[in-house]
Amino acid sequence: MNLFRLAGDMTHLLGILVLFLKIHTTKSCAGISLKTQELYVLVFLTRYMDLIVKYYSLYNTLAKLLFIGTSFATAWYMRYHKVVKQTYNKDQDTFRHYYLILVCFVLALLIPHDFTVIQVLWTFSIYLEAVAILPQLVLLQSSRNIDNLTGNYVFLLGTYRALYLLNWIYRFFTELHRVRWIPWISGLVQTALYADFFYYYIKSWKKHEELKLPA
C-alpha cells in the first residue's frame, strides 16, 4: 500500500458516498445515469469474486464489501425507491450500455489476465470499469443541467483513476513486479474519457460559474 493507492481508494470511496448521500438526502437522482450505476455494480461483483477464495487483509475485505454494498444501494434507490425513481431522467439516459458489457466480456475471453474463471471475471471488470462512465457522460451532455454534487461525484471518480495511474507508475519503479498491461491500458482509456469533463469542471470552478458541458 502506497500513498497514491490509498489516496485513490479514499477518493473513489468519497465519490461513491457523495453520490449516495445526494440521492438519500435529496430523494432525487436527477442527472445521474442508472445505467452507469448498474455497470459499476457488475464491475464490483466480478472484480471481487476473490473474496470467496482468498483473504488478504481486513482493510481489503472491508473496502471491497463497502464498494459492493454502496453500489447496490445506489442502484436500488434509483430503480425501486418510490420517490427517487420518479426523478430518474430515463428519457435522457439513452446510452446502450449492454453493448459495453458484451464487448468487454468478449475481450476478457480473448485477452484475459489468466485463463481461470476468477481471472477472466477480473479482466472483464477492468475493461468494463474503463468505459462504465460513458452513459453518465452522455447523460450530462444531453441534459446540460449539472448540479454541484453530481459534478463533484464525476470529478472524484476521474481523480481516483488519475491517482491509480500514479500508483502504477510508482510501483513500476519501486517494486520488482511484472507490468500488468491490462489495467494500465484500461486505466489510460478511462482517464482519457474524463479529460473533456475535467476541462469544463476546472474552467467553471475558476470562473465560479455553473458547470455546463457542450452538447
Residue frames as a rotation matrix with the C-alpha (Angstrom) as fourth column:
MET 1
0.579 0.815 0.000 0.00
0.815 -0.579 0.000 0.00
0.000 0.000 -1.000 0.00
ASN 2
-0.645 -0.763 0.046 1.47
0.764 -0.646 0.002 3.35
0.028 0.036 0.999 -1.04
LEU 3
-0.621 0.363 -0.695 0.20
0.146 -0.817 -0.557 6.91
-0.770 -0.448 0.455 -0.71
PHE 4
-0.782 0.317 -0.537 -1.12
-0.624 -0.405 0.669 7.09
-0.005 0.858 0.514 -4.28
ARG 5
-0.650 0.560 -0.514 -3.17
0.216 0.784 0.581 3.91
0.729 0.267 -0.631 -3.94
LEU 6
-0.555 0.440 -0.706 -4.53
0.800 0.051 -0.597 4.92
-0.227 -0.897 -0.380 -0.53
ALA 7
-0.673 0.283 -0.683 -5.46
-0.214 -0.959 -0.187 8.37
-0.708 0.020 0.706 -1.85
GLY 8
-0.794 0.373 -0.480 -7.07
-0.478 0.105 0.872 6.74
0.376 0.922 0.095 -4.90
ASP 9
-0.610 0.569 -0.552 -9.13
0.617 0.778 0.119 4.35
0.497 -0.268 -0.825 -2.77
MET 10
-0.522 0.390 -0.759 -10.27
0.624 -0.432 -0.651 7.14
-0.582 -0.813 -0.018 -0.48
THR 11
-0.756 0.227 -0.614 -11.15
-0.485 -0.825 0.292 9.41
-0.440 0.518 0.733 -3.41
HIS 12
-0.772 0.468 -0.430 -13.09
-0.119 0.558 0.821 6.59
0.624 0.685 -0.375 -5.07
LEU 13
-0.494 0.575 -0.652 -15.00
0.851 0.475 -0.225 5.86
0.180 -0.666 -0.724 -1.87
LEU 14
-0.640 0.223 -0.736 -15.65
0.224 -0.861 -0.456 9.56
-0.735 -0.457 0.501 -1.28
GLY 15
-0.850 0.314 -0.423 -17.11
-0.523 -0.405 0.750 9.88
0.064 0.859 0.508 -4.79
ILE 16
-0.583 0.644 -0.495 -19.47
0.319 0.742 0.590 6.95
0.747 0.186 -0.638 -4.21
LEU 17
-0.447 0.391 -0.805 -20.52
0.873 -0.007 -0.488 8.30
-0.196 -0.920 -0.338 -0.80
VAL 18
-0.835 0.136 -0.533 -21.12
-0.166 -0.986 0.007 11.80
-0.525 0.095 0.846 -2.24
LEU 19
-0.728 0.574 -0.374 -23.48
-0.406 0.078 0.911 10.28
0.552 0.815 0.176 -4.80
PHE 20
-0.451 0.569 -0.687 -25.25
0.635 0.746 0.201 8.00
0.627 -0.346 -0.698 -2.32
LEU 21
-0.570 0.204 -0.796 -25.75
0.666 -0.453 -0.593 10.81
-0.481 -0.868 0.123 0.23
LYS 22
-0.901 0.267 -0.341 -27.04
-0.402 -0.811 0.426 13.13
-0.163 0.521 0.838 -2.53
ILE 23
-0.535 0.721 -0.440 -29.69
-0.154 0.429 0.890 10.60
0.831 0.544 -0.118 -3.51
HIS 24
-0.400 0.353 -0.846 -30.53
0.812 0.565 -0.148 9.63
0.425 -0.746 -0.512 0.09
THR 25
-0.635 0.076 -0.769 -30.87
0.551 -0.653 -0.519 13.16
-0.542 -0.753 0.373 1.45
THR 26
-0.764 0.324 -0.558 -32.46
-0.515 -0.828 0.223 14.94
-0.390 0.458 0.799 -1.52
LYS 27
-0.103 0.693 0.714 -34.55
0.198 0.718 -0.668 11.93
-0.975 0.073 -0.211 -2.62
SER 28
0.823 0.291 -0.488 -33.56
-0.383 -0.350 -0.855 12.81
-0.420 0.890 -0.177 -6.17
CYS 29
0.052 -0.815 0.578 -31.34
0.456 0.534 0.712 11.15
-0.888 0.227 0.399 -8.75
ALA 30
0.948 0.318 -0.030 -31.79
0.143 -0.507 -0.850 13.80
-0.286 0.801 -0.526 -11.43
GLY 31
0.610 -0.736 -0.293 -28.73
-0.782 -0.500 -0.371 13.95
0.127 0.456 -0.881 -13.66
ILE 32
-0.295 -0.693 0.658 -27.47
-0.734 0.605 0.308 10.51
-0.611 -0.392 -0.687 -12.58
SER 33
-0.089 0.190 -0.978 -27.26
-0.861 0.479 0.171 7.62
0.501 0.857 0.121 -15.04
LEU 34
0.544 0.353 0.761 -28.80
-0.691 0.703 0.169 4.42
-0.475 -0.618 0.626 -13.69
LYS 35
0.954 -0.193 -0.229 -27.02
-0.026 0.709 -0.705 2.55
0.298 0.678 0.672 -16.48
THR 36
0.034 -0.981 0.192 -23.63
-0.437 -0.187 -0.880 3.70
0.899 -0.054 -0.435 -15.21
GLN 37
-0.090 -0.028 0.996 -24.57
-0.995 0.046 -0.088 2.70
-0.043 -0.999 -0.032 -11.66
GLU 38
0.828 0.428 0.364 -25.66
-0.411 0.903 -0.127 -0.77
-0.383 -0.044 0.923 -12.77
LEU 39
0.668 -0.684 -0.293 -22.44
-0.065 0.339 -0.939 -1.17
0.741 0.646 0.182 -14.72
TYR 40
-0.221 -0.766 0.604 -20.50
-0.757 -0.256 -0.601 -0.36
0.615 -0.590 -0.523 -11.53
VAL 41
0.415 0.417 0.809 -22.48
-0.815 0.565 0.127 -3.00
-0.404 -0.712 0.574 -9.64
LEU 42
0.998 -0.036 -0.054 -21.37
0.001 0.843 -0.537 -5.50
0.065 0.536 0.842 -12.26
VAL 43
0.300 -0.947 0.112 -17.79
-0.354 -0.220 -0.909 -4.21
0.886 0.233 -0.401 -12.09
PHE 44
-0.185 -0.399 0.898 -17.52
-0.965 -0.102 -0.244 -4.69
0.189 -0.911 -0.366 -8.33
LEU 45
0.657 0.500 0.564 -19.26
-0.609 0.793 0.007 -8.06
-0.443 -0.348 0.826 -8.27
THR 46
0.950 -0.291 -0.115 -17.00
0.128 0.696 -0.706 -9.57
0.285 0.656 0.699 -10.92
ARG 47
0.207 -0.938 0.277 -13.79
-0.408 -0.340 -0.847 -7.94
0.889 0.062 -0.454 -9.64
TYR 48
-0.318 -0.336 0.887 -14.19
-0.930 -0.072 -0.361 -9.00
0.185 -0.939 -0.289 -6.04
MET 49
0.688 0.508 -0.518 -15.05
-0.464 0.857 0.226 -12.65
0.559 0.085 0.825 -6.60
ASP 50
-0.201 -0.864 -0.461 -11.74
0.017 0.468 -0.884 -13.40
0.980 -0.185 -0.079 -4.88
LEU 51
-0.257 0.182 0.949 -13.46
-0.909 -0.380 -0.173 -12.59
0.329 -0.907 0.263 -1.58
ILE 52
0.726 0.656 0.205 -14.84
-0.687 0.689 0.231 -16.13
0.010 -0.309 0.951 -1.55
VAL 53
0.840 -0.425 -0.337 -11.48
0.271 0.867 -0.417 -17.83
0.470 0.259 0.844 -2.13
LYS 54
-0.120 -0.981 -0.153 -8.75
0.792 -0.002 -0.610 -15.70
0.598 -0.194 0.777 -0.55
TYR 55
0.877 0.309 -0.368 -8.22
0.477 -0.649 0.592 -13.36
-0.056 -0.695 -0.717 2.41
TYR 56
0.160 -0.837 0.523 -5.71
0.517 -0.380 -0.767 -10.52
0.841 0.393 0.372 2.02
SER 57
-0.912 -0.384 -0.147 -6.35
0.332 -0.476 -0.814 -8.13
0.242 -0.791 0.561 4.91
LEU 58
-0.240 0.847 -0.474 -9.15
0.804 -0.100 -0.587 -6.60
-0.544 -0.522 -0.657 6.95
TYR 59
-0.334 0.053 -0.941 -8.79
-0.260 -0.965 0.038 -3.32
-0.906 0.257 0.336 5.04
ASN 60
-0.934 -0.095 -0.345 -9.00
-0.357 0.188 0.915 -5.12
-0.022 0.977 -0.210 1.70
THR 61
-0.716 0.691 -0.096 -12.09
0.680 0.722 0.125 -7.11
0.156 0.025 -0.987 2.70
LEU 62
-0.134 0.684 -0.717 -13.96
0.633 -0.497 -0.593 -4.17
-0.762 -0.534 -0.366 4.23
ALA 63
-0.538 -0.128 -0.833 -13.17
-0.404 -0.828 0.388 -1.90
-0.740 0.546 0.394 1.27
LYS 64
-0.972 0.155 -0.176 -14.45
-0.087 0.458 0.885 -4.46
0.218 0.875 -0.432 -1.24
LEU 65
-0.464 0.848 -0.257 -17.65
0.886 0.439 -0.151 -5.09
-0.015 -0.298 -0.954 0.73
LEU 66
-0.197 0.352 -0.915 -18.22
0.305 -0.865 -0.399 -1.35
-0.932 -0.358 0.063 1.07
PHE 67
-0.781 -0.125 -0.612 -17.84
-0.498 -0.467 0.731 -0.77
-0.377 0.876 0.302 -2.67
ILE 68
-0.856 0.503 -0.117 -20.25
0.325 0.701 0.635 -3.63
0.402 0.506 -0.763 -3.45
GLY 69
-0.339 0.758 -0.557 -22.77
0.897 0.081 -0.435 -2.52
-0.285 -0.647 -0.707 -0.82
THR 70
-0.305 0.197 -0.932 -22.84
0.038 -0.975 -0.219 1.19
-0.952 -0.102 0.290 -1.73
SER 71
-0.901 -0.024 -0.433 -23.09
-0.424 -0.159 0.892 0.47
-0.090 0.987 0.133 -5.46
PHE 72
-0.692 0.702 -0.168 -26.01
0.627 0.700 0.341 -1.90
0.357 0.130 -0.925 -4.86
ALA 73
-0.245 0.612 -0.752 -27.72
0.756 -0.365 -0.544 0.62
-0.607 -0.701 -0.373 -2.57
THR 74
-0.593 -0.033 -0.805 -27.37
-0.284 -0.926 0.247 3.45
-0.754 0.375 0.540 -5.10
ALA 75
-0.924 0.244 -0.294 -28.76
-0.222 0.284 0.933 1.37
0.311 0.927 -0.208 -7.96
TRP 76
-0.554 0.754 -0.353 -31.61
0.823 0.560 -0.094 0.12
0.127 -0.343 -0.931 -5.74
TYR 77
-0.360 0.395 -0.845 -32.59
0.350 -0.783 -0.515 3.68
-0.865 -0.481 0.143 -4.74
MET 78
-0.706 0.006 -0.708 -32.70
-0.538 -0.655 0.531 4.78
-0.460 0.756 0.465 -8.37
ARG 79
-0.840 0.339 -0.424 -34.68
-0.179 0.563 0.806 1.80
0.512 0.753 -0.412 -9.63
TYR 80
-0.371 0.693 -0.618 -37.04
0.626 0.678 0.384 0.94
0.685 -0.244 -0.686 -6.75
HIS 81
-0.764 0.123 -0.634 -37.38
0.517 -0.472 -0.714 3.78
-0.387 -0.873 0.297 -4.21
LYS 82
0.061 0.944 0.325 -40.91
0.976 0.012 -0.219 5.14
-0.210 0.331 -0.920 -4.68
VAL 83
0.762 0.172 -0.625 -39.80
0.156 -0.984 -0.081 8.79
-0.629 -0.036 -0.777 -4.56
VAL 84
-0.123 -0.937 -0.328 -36.29
-0.273 -0.286 0.919 8.67
-0.954 0.202 -0.220 -6.03
LYS 85
-0.527 -0.130 0.840 -37.23
0.614 0.624 0.482 6.60
-0.587 0.770 -0.249 -9.09
GLN 86
0.550 0.808 0.209 -39.67
0.763 -0.386 -0.518 9.33
-0.338 0.445 -0.829 -10.18
THR 87
0.686 -0.363 -0.631 -36.76
-0.297 -0.931 0.212 11.79
-0.664 0.042 -0.746 -10.57
TYR 88
-0.187 -0.791 0.582 -34.72
0.305 0.517 0.800 9.50
-0.934 0.327 0.144 -12.83
ASN 89
0.096 0.140 -0.985 -34.12
-0.741 -0.652 -0.165 11.01
-0.665 0.746 0.042 -16.30
LYS 90
0.041 -0.040 0.998 -34.89
0.240 0.970 0.029 7.82
-0.970 0.239 0.050 -18.21
ASP 91
0.869 0.388 0.307 -35.57
0.379 -0.122 -0.917 9.62
-0.318 0.914 -0.253 -21.49
GLN 92
0.737 -0.665 -0.120 -32.08
-0.659 -0.669 -0.342 11.15
0.147 0.331 -0.932 -21.40
ASP 93
-0.087 -0.749 0.657 -30.22
-0.706 0.512 0.490 8.07
-0.703 -0.421 -0.573 -20.14
THR 94
0.767 0.578 -0.280 -30.21
-0.549 0.364 -0.753 6.50
-0.333 0.731 0.596 -23.60
PHE 95
-0.175 -0.909 -0.379 -26.73
-0.982 0.187 0.005 5.00
0.066 0.373 -0.925 -23.96
ARG 96
0.749 0.456 -0.482 -26.96
-0.486 0.871 0.069 1.31
0.451 0.182 0.874 -24.94
HIS 97
0.149 -0.761 0.631 -24.82
-0.985 -0.055 0.166 0.01
-0.091 -0.646 -0.758 -22.13
TYR 98
0.683 0.137 0.717 -25.42
-0.218 0.976 0.021 -3.66
-0.697 -0.170 0.697 -22.89
TYR 99
0.890 -0.453 -0.061 -23.07
0.013 0.159 -0.987 -3.28
0.457 0.877 0.147 -25.86
LEU 100
0.168 -0.852 0.496 -20.33
-0.863 -0.370 -0.343 -2.32
0.476 -0.371 -0.797 -23.43
ILE 101
0.289 0.006 0.957 -20.99
-0.725 0.655 0.215 -5.46
-0.626 -0.756 0.193 -21.38
LEU 102
0.938 0.143 0.315 -20.88
0.077 0.801 -0.593 -7.67
-0.337 0.581 0.741 -24.46
VAL 103
0.699 -0.715 0.021 -17.71
-0.194 -0.218 -0.957 -6.16
0.688 0.665 -0.291 -25.93
CYS 104
0.073 -0.695 0.715 -15.87
-0.969 -0.220 -0.115 -6.21
0.238 -0.685 -0.689 -22.59
PHE 105
0.486 0.157 0.860 -16.83
-0.508 0.851 0.132 -9.82
-0.711 -0.501 0.493 -21.95
VAL 106
0.980 -0.158 0.117 -15.62
0.186 0.549 -0.815 -10.91
0.065 0.821 0.568 -25.38
LEU 107
0.416 -0.873 0.253 -12.35
-0.506 -0.454 -0.733 -9.03
0.755 0.177 -0.631 -24.82
ALA 108
0.170 -0.319 0.932 -11.95
-0.959 0.164 0.231 -10.71
-0.227 -0.933 -0.278 -21.43
LEU 109
0.775 0.150 0.614 -12.29
-0.069 0.986 -0.154 -14.11
-0.628 0.077 0.774 -23.10
LEU 110
0.881 -0.427 0.202 -9.88
0.283 0.134 -0.950 -13.21
0.378 0.894 0.239 -25.89
ILE 111
-0.092 -0.922 0.377 -7.34
0.027 -0.381 -0.924 -11.25
0.995 -0.075 0.060 -23.83
PRO 112
0.893 0.432 -0.130 -7.59
0.113 0.065 0.991 -12.39
0.436 -0.900 0.010 -20.19
HIS 113
0.331 -0.788 0.519 -5.01
-0.934 -0.353 0.059 -11.87
0.137 -0.505 -0.852 -17.48
ASP 114
-0.829 -0.495 0.261 -5.11
-0.520 0.853 -0.034 -15.63
-0.206 -0.164 -0.965 -16.93
PHE 115
-0.399 0.692 -0.601 -7.37
-0.513 0.375 0.773 -18.47
0.760 0.617 0.205 -18.09
THR 116
-0.842 0.311 -0.441 -9.27
0.536 0.583 -0.610 -19.09
0.067 -0.750 -0.658 -14.86
VAL 117
0.102 0.976 0.190 -12.86
0.875 -0.179 0.450 -18.14
0.473 0.120 -0.873 -14.08
ILE 118
0.537 0.102 -0.837 -11.89
0.685 -0.632 0.363 -15.58
-0.493 -0.768 -0.409 -11.43
GLN 119
-0.452 -0.807 -0.380 -9.17
0.361 -0.555 0.749 -14.03
-0.816 0.201 0.542 -13.59
VAL 120
-0.664 0.322 0.675 -11.44
0.678 -0.121 0.725 -13.79
0.315 0.939 -0.138 -16.65
LEU 121
0.464 0.877 -0.127 -14.08
0.833 -0.382 0.401 -12.06
0.303 -0.292 -0.907 -14.49
TRP 122
0.235 -0.481 -0.845 -11.39
0.562 -0.642 0.521 -9.78
-0.793 -0.597 0.119 -13.03
THR 123
-0.799 -0.563 0.210 -10.23
0.462 -0.352 0.814 -8.85
-0.384 0.748 0.541 -16.53
PHE 124
-0.211 0.834 0.510 -13.83
0.828 -0.126 0.547 -8.24
0.520 0.538 -0.663 -17.59
SER 125
0.601 0.467 -0.648 -14.29
0.774 -0.543 0.327 -5.88
-0.199 -0.698 -0.688 -14.63
ILE 126
-0.269 -0.788 -0.554 -11.16
0.445 -0.612 0.654 -3.91
-0.854 -0.070 0.515 -15.59
TYR 127
-0.846 0.002 0.534 -12.34
0.521 -0.214 0.826 -3.48
0.116 0.977 0.180 -19.17
LEU 128
0.071 0.985 0.154 -15.88
0.852 -0.141 0.504 -2.59
0.519 0.096 -0.850 -18.09
GLU 129
0.358 0.035 -0.933 -14.79
0.744 -0.615 0.262 -0.04
-0.564 -0.788 -0.246 -15.49
ALA 130
-0.686 -0.725 -0.065 -12.80
0.517 -0.549 0.657 1.78
-0.512 0.417 0.751 -18.16
VAL 131
-0.875 0.379 0.302 -15.99
0.121 -0.433 0.893 2.58
0.469 0.818 0.333 -20.08
ALA 132
-0.341 0.800 -0.494 -18.69
0.933 0.350 -0.077 2.42
0.111 -0.488 -0.866 -17.37
ILE 133
-0.426 0.141 -0.894 -18.75
0.381 -0.868 -0.319 6.22
-0.821 -0.476 0.316 -17.06
LEU 134
-0.970 -0.037 0.240 -19.82
0.240 -0.303 0.922 6.67
0.039 0.952 0.303 -20.70
PRO 135
-0.129 0.985 0.116 -23.61
0.829 0.043 0.558 6.57
0.545 0.168 -0.821 -20.05
GLN 136
0.288 0.189 -0.939 -23.14
0.818 -0.558 0.139 9.19
-0.498 -0.808 -0.316 -17.30
LEU 137
-0.633 -0.606 -0.483 -21.11
0.252 -0.750 0.611 11.50
-0.732 0.265 0.627 -19.53
VAL 138
-0.818 0.403 0.411 -23.62
0.433 -0.039 0.900 11.16
0.379 0.915 -0.142 -22.36
LEU 139
0.177 0.917 -0.357 -26.47
0.955 -0.072 0.288 11.96
0.238 -0.392 -0.889 -19.95
LEU 140
0.035 -0.235 -0.971 -24.67
0.597 -0.775 0.208 15.07
-0.802 -0.587 0.113 -18.69
GLN 141
-0.907 -0.413 -0.077 -24.06
0.173 -0.534 0.828 16.27
-0.383 0.738 0.555 -22.23
SER 142
-0.566 0.759 0.322 -27.67
0.589 0.099 0.802 15.76
0.577 0.643 -0.503 -23.24
SER 143
0.386 0.756 -0.529 -29.16
0.913 -0.229 0.339 17.39
0.135 -0.613 -0.778 -20.15
ARG 144
-0.277 -0.649 0.708 -26.50
0.441 -0.741 -0.507 20.10
0.854 0.172 0.492 -19.65
ASN 145
0.475 0.470 0.744 -28.00
-0.510 -0.542 0.668 20.55
0.717 -0.697 -0.018 -16.18
ILE 146
0.042 -0.623 -0.781 -25.28
0.466 0.704 -0.536 19.56
0.884 -0.342 0.320 -13.74
ASP 147
0.907 0.255 0.334 -25.70
-0.172 -0.500 0.849 20.27
0.383 -0.828 -0.410 -10.04
ASN 148
0.244 -0.894 0.377 -22.66
-0.921 -0.335 -0.199 20.65
0.304 -0.299 -0.905 -7.81
LEU 149
0.171 -0.160 0.972 -22.90
-0.655 0.719 0.233 17.22
-0.736 -0.677 0.018 -6.16
THR 150
0.882 0.176 0.437 -23.20
0.183 0.726 -0.663 15.40
-0.434 0.664 0.608 -9.47
GLY 151
0.763 -0.646 0.035 -20.25
-0.301 -0.401 -0.865 17.34
0.573 0.650 -0.500 -10.89
ASN 152
0.113 -0.726 0.678 -18.18
-0.993 -0.068 0.092 16.62
-0.020 -0.684 -0.729 -7.78
TYR 153
0.538 0.171 0.826 -19.07
-0.307 0.952 0.003 12.93
-0.785 -0.255 0.564 -8.00
VAL 154
0.958 -0.172 0.231 -17.83
0.281 0.396 -0.874 12.58
0.059 0.902 0.427 -11.58
PHE 155
0.524 -0.804 0.280 -14.74
-0.591 -0.580 -0.560 14.68
0.613 0.128 -0.780 -10.81
LEU 156
0.206 -0.427 0.881 -13.85
-0.886 0.301 0.353 12.46
-0.416 -0.853 -0.316 -7.83
LEU 157
0.776 0.095 0.623 -14.17
0.095 0.960 -0.265 9.32
-0.623 0.265 0.736 -9.98
GLY 158
0.859 -0.483 0.169 -11.81
0.125 -0.123 -0.985 10.81
0.496 0.867 -0.046 -12.54
THR 159
0.336 -0.745 0.577 -9.37
-0.870 -0.480 -0.113 11.88
0.361 -0.463 -0.809 -9.82
TYR 160
0.514 -0.081 0.854 -9.40
-0.499 0.781 0.375 8.35
-0.697 -0.619 0.362 -8.38
ARG 161
0.902 -0.158 0.401 -8.39
0.393 0.685 -0.613 6.93
-0.178 0.711 0.680 -11.75
ALA 162
0.641 -0.705 0.304 -5.61
-0.254 -0.568 -0.783 9.51
0.724 0.425 -0.543 -12.20
LEU 163
0.298 -0.512 0.805 -4.25
-0.951 -0.084 0.298 8.65
-0.085 -0.855 -0.512 -8.73
TYR 164
0.693 -0.014 0.721 -4.28
-0.086 0.991 0.102 4.95
-0.716 -0.132 0.686 -9.61
LEU 165
0.872 -0.458 0.172 -2.18
0.236 0.085 -0.968 5.69
0.429 0.885 0.182 -12.69
LEU 166
0.300 -0.775 0.557 0.35
-0.756 -0.549 -0.356 7.39
0.581 -0.314 -0.751 -10.42
ASN 167
0.484 -0.052 0.873 0.17
-0.686 0.597 0.416 4.34
-0.543 -0.800 0.253 -8.15
TRP 168
0.912 -0.118 0.394 1.09
0.299 0.849 -0.436 2.04
-0.283 0.515 0.809 -11.06
ILE 169
0.633 -0.726 0.268 3.94
-0.096 -0.417 -0.904 4.32
0.768 0.546 -0.334 -12.15
TYR 170
0.288 -0.491 0.822 5.26
-0.948 -0.267 0.173 4.37
0.135 -0.829 -0.542 -8.57
ARG 171
0.620 0.013 0.784 5.08
-0.341 0.905 0.254 0.57
-0.706 -0.425 0.566 -8.32
PHE 172
0.957 -0.279 0.084 6.79
0.190 0.380 -0.906 0.18
0.221 0.882 0.416 -11.68
PHE 173
0.327 -0.883 0.336 9.86
-0.317 -0.437 -0.841 2.00
0.890 0.169 -0.423 -10.38
THR 174
-0.101 -0.363 0.926 9.88
-0.971 -0.168 -0.172 0.72
0.218 -0.917 -0.335 -6.79
GLU 175
0.278 0.269 0.922 8.72
-0.572 0.818 -0.067 -2.89
-0.772 -0.509 0.381 -6.95
LEU 176
-0.776 -0.601 -0.194 10.02
-0.542 0.476 0.692 -5.86
-0.323 0.642 -0.695 -8.87
HIS 177
-0.013 0.867 0.498 6.67
0.028 0.498 -0.866 -6.66
-1.000 0.003 -0.031 -10.44
ARG 178
-0.737 -0.084 0.670 5.90
0.644 0.209 0.735 -7.65
-0.202 0.974 -0.100 -14.00
VAL 179
-0.846 0.421 -0.326 3.98
-0.455 -0.890 0.031 -4.89
-0.277 0.175 0.945 -15.73
ARG 180
-0.426 0.805 0.412 0.26
0.642 0.590 -0.490 -5.72
-0.637 0.056 -0.769 -15.94
TRP 181
-0.991 -0.110 0.078 -0.70
0.131 -0.646 0.752 -4.10
-0.032 0.756 0.654 -19.24
ILE 182
-0.327 0.940 0.094 -4.43
0.763 0.204 0.614 -4.76
0.558 0.273 -0.784 -18.97
PRO 183
0.424 0.522 -0.740 -5.06
0.858 -0.492 0.145 -2.34
-0.288 -0.697 -0.657 -16.03
TRP 184
-0.497 -0.671 -0.551 -2.50
0.396 -0.740 0.544 0.14
-0.773 0.052 0.633 -17.42
ILE 185
-0.946 0.123 0.301 -4.15
0.259 -0.271 0.927 0.45
0.196 0.955 0.224 -20.83
SER 186
-0.043 0.995 -0.093 -7.68
0.839 0.087 0.537 0.33
0.543 -0.055 -0.838 -19.40
GLY 187
0.166 0.042 -0.985 -6.76
0.822 -0.558 0.115 2.99
-0.545 -0.828 -0.127 -16.86
LEU 188
-0.815 -0.503 -0.288 -5.37
0.236 -0.742 0.627 5.27
-0.530 0.443 0.723 -19.57
VAL 189
-0.674 0.654 0.345 -8.56
0.450 -0.008 0.893 4.85
0.586 0.757 -0.289 -21.62
GLN 190
0.211 0.808 -0.550 -10.71
0.951 -0.040 0.306 5.59
0.226 -0.588 -0.777 -18.58
THR 191
-0.155 -0.352 -0.923 -8.71
0.613 -0.767 0.190 8.69
-0.775 -0.537 0.334 -17.63
ALA 192
-0.962 -0.228 0.148 -8.88
0.247 -0.504 0.827 9.96
-0.114 0.833 0.542 -21.22
LEU 193
-0.280 0.939 0.199 -12.69
0.759 0.089 0.646 9.73
0.588 0.332 -0.737 -21.15
TYR 194
0.400 0.413 -0.818 -12.71
0.876 -0.434 0.209 12.17
-0.268 -0.801 -0.535 -18.23
ALA 195
-0.578 -0.816 -0.025 -10.40
0.784 -0.563 0.259 14.69
-0.226 0.130 0.965 -19.91
ASP 196
-0.518 0.447 0.729 -13.15
0.349 -0.667 0.658 16.78
0.781 0.595 0.190 -21.52
PHE 197
0.584 0.768 -0.262 -15.19
0.524 -0.111 0.845 16.81
0.620 -0.631 -0.467 -18.32
PHE 198
0.135 -0.635 -0.761 -12.12
0.943 -0.153 0.295 17.84
-0.304 -0.757 0.578 -16.28
TYR 199
-0.742 -0.464 0.484 -11.53
0.625 -0.739 0.250 20.79
0.242 0.488 0.839 -18.60
TYR 200
-0.178 0.770 0.613 -15.04
0.085 -0.608 0.789 22.20
0.980 0.193 0.043 -18.19
TYR 201
0.621 0.355 -0.699 -15.17
0.681 0.197 0.705 21.36
0.388 -0.914 -0.120 -14.47
ILE 202
-0.181 -0.794 -0.580 -11.96
0.926 -0.337 0.173 23.29
-0.332 -0.505 0.796 -13.71
LYS 203
-0.751 -0.051 0.658 -12.98
0.433 -0.790 0.434 26.10
0.498 0.612 0.615 -16.05
SER 204
0.240 0.931 0.275 -16.33
0.215 -0.328 0.920 26.57
0.947 -0.162 -0.278 -14.29
TRP 205
0.526 -0.107 -0.844 -14.66
0.848 0.144 0.510 26.30
0.067 -0.984 0.166 -10.86
LYS 206
-0.556 -0.822 -0.120 -12.15
0.822 -0.566 0.070 29.05
-0.125 -0.060 0.990 -11.69
LYS 207
-0.798 0.283 0.532 -14.85
0.069 -0.834 0.547 31.36
0.598 0.473 0.647 -13.01
HIS 208
-0.865 0.501 0.016 -17.33
-0.004 0.024 -1.000 30.46
-0.501 -0.865 -0.019 -10.23
GLU 209
-0.408 0.727 -0.553 -19.89
-0.909 -0.262 0.325 29.54
0.091 0.635 0.767 -12.89
GLU 210
0.434 0.635 0.639 -22.43
-0.588 0.737 -0.333 26.74
-0.683 -0.231 0.693 -13.18
LEU 211
-0.622 -0.700 0.352 -20.89
-0.247 0.601 0.760 23.64
-0.743 0.386 -0.546 -14.76
LYS 212
0.614 0.766 -0.190 -22.14
-0.441 0.134 -0.888 23.06
-0.654 0.629 0.420 -18.30
LEU 213
-0.385 -0.689 0.613 -20.94
0.218 0.578 0.786 20.64
-0.897 0.437 -0.073 -20.95
PRO 214
-0.528 0.191 -0.828 -21.21
-0.782 -0.490 0.386 21.35
-0.332 0.851 0.408 -24.68
ALA 215
0.524 0.805 0.278 -23.86
-0.564 0.573 -0.595 19.35
-0.638 0.155 0.754 -26.50
